[in-house]
């Protein structure tokens, strides 16, 4: 097995721990988590989650996952803290970043030293698009909103968008495909072609429970 493959499996295993087990943050009560992102950065497993409405960063130690950062977005206009909806870790030019969404805004933080979060950039849309998730399709950052799927560069400039709006926005994934986007709409699996910008395939999938946030 190649080194990169081993790292990928290890990162997925750590995400699995978040999905299944409770994590005990430093000097805090035990909390349960159901989703998150993980990355191997400089031989250190780092995990990010927004399940408590805050952006939380953990690192793997001999004693388990240790929380090193926790914060909420601050809005100086309204002088109050907001909540984060999703996060995605990314290694760029040897540094570690985390992208996070909150309401109509996309944030990029430098967390390289794992002891502080430096805000690199924040963009807020003015057309009332609510961001549900942030992800990466290949090397590109992606936001999944109530109006579209947007592709961003590392400077948080929107470079493309797709009018693909399945009922379950949380199910949208690229699954490492450069051409297709996959999603669940009700009991149907949908395949969207980025080249033709159209839905090219849809077929029914039998689920025992339709209320869950299924994904491909």
N, C-alpha and C positions, 0 to 999 in steps of 0.2 A: 504494500500500500504506500502511495506517495505521501510525502510529508504534508503537502497541502490538503490532501484528502483526510489525513489523520486529524489535522487541525479543524477541518470542517466538521467532522464527526464529533470532535470534542466540544466544539461550540454548540452544536445541536444538542448534545447531551446536557450541557449546562442549561440551555433554554428549557429542556425537559424537566430539569430539577425545579425550575421556577413554575412550570406548569403544574407539577404534581405536588410538590412539597411546600411547607411553610418555610419562610426565610426569617431568621432572627436578626434584625438590624441592630447596630451597636446602640447600647443603652436605650432600648425601646422594647415594647411588647412584641410578641410574635405576630406577624401579619401573613396572610395568605396572598399569593400572587398567581395570576392565571395567564399572563403573556409577558413577553419581553424580547430583547435582542441581545446577542452575545457575539463577542469578537476576541480573537487572540491577538493581542497587541504587545510586542516586545516580550514574548513568552509569558504574558500575563493575561489570564482570562478575565475579561471585563463584561459586565452585564448592565443593561439599561432597562428601566421599566417606568411606566406612568400610571400604574394601577391604583395608586393612592392619590391621584390628581396632581402630585408633585413629580418632578423628574428625579428619579433616584438612580444612582450609579453604584454598583457593587464590584468588588474584585474578589477573586477566588483565593482563599488562604487555606492553610492546613486545617483550620477550624471551621471551614465552610465559607459561605458568602458573607463578606463584610461590607456594609454600606459605608461609602466614603463621601458621597455627595447627596444632598436632598434640597430642592428648592422649587419655588413656583415662579411663574412669570409676573413681573410687576408692570402695571400700566400707570405711568406718571400722569396721564391725562385725567384719569378717574381716581388716581391715588389709591389703588387697591391691587391686590394680588388676584391673578386668574388661575386657571387650571390647565395642565397639559393633557392632551388627548392621546399622543403617541410619540415614539422616539425611534431613531435609527442610528446605529453607530457606524463610523466610517473612518478608515485610515487613509490619509491623503498626504503625500510628500513626507512621510515619516512621522506625521503628527496624528493624534487621535481627536476626532470630532464627534459630536452628537447633534443630530438634527431633531427638532421637536416641533410639534404643532400645538397651537392653542387658539381656539375660536377661528378667527380669520387671518392668523399670523403664522409664519414659518420662521423658526429660529435656528441659528447655527452657533454652537458653543465649542470652544477649544478646551478639551479636558485632558490634555496630554499628561500633565503631572498627577492626575487623579486626586488632587487636593483642592482644586479650585476650578471654576467654570468661567471662562472668559467669553463674553458675547462677541462673536465675530461679526454677525449681521442679523438683522431682523427685517422681514418684509411683511407688510400688511396690505391685503387687497382692499379695494374700495367698492367692489361689486357684490359684496355680501355672499362670498363663497366660503362656506364652513368647511374646514379641513378635518376629516375624520381620522386619516392616517397619513403617515409619512413612511416611505419605503425606498428601495433602490432597485431600479431595473438596469442590471449590468452596472456600469459606472455612474449612472445618472440618478440623481435624487428625484423622487416622485411624490407628489401629494395627491391624495384621493379625497375629493371634495363633493359637495352636494350638486355641483354643476358640471364638473369635468375631472379628468385626470391630467395633471400638469407635470411636465418634465422641466427640471431646473439644472443649471450648471452649478459649479462649486462656489460661484459668487452670488448665488441665489437670484439669478436672472432667469425668468421663464423663457424657455426656448421652443416649447412645443406643447400642444394640448390635444386631448382626444375627447370627443363627445360620446362617452360610453358610461351609461348610468344604470347598472343593474340594481335591483332592489336591495341587495346586501352589499353595500360599499366595502364592508370589512373583509369580504371574500376575495377582493381583487388582488391578483398576483401575476407576476411574469414568469415565475418558475424558471429563471435563467434563459428565457427565450428572448431573442432580439427582435422577433417579429410578432409574436402573439401575446395577448393579455387574456387571462382566464378569470372567470367569476361564476358565482352561484346566484341565480335569480329564481327565488322560490324553490321549486324542485328541479330546476333545469341547470345544466352546466352550459355556460356560454363561452365561446371563443371569438375574440375580437382581433382582427388583422390590422396591425399598425400601418402596414404598407398601403392598404386600400381604405383605411379608416372606416371599416364597416364590420358588422357582426357577420361572421361567415359560417358559424356552426352553432347549433343549439340542440341539446337532447336531454331527455328526462333521466334523472338519477333517483333511485328509490332510497329514501331516508326513513329511519324509524322515528326520528324526531326532527321536525322542520323548524323548530324554534331556536335551534343552536346556530351560532355564527360559523357555518361550514366554510371551508376554503379548499381549493384544489391542492 
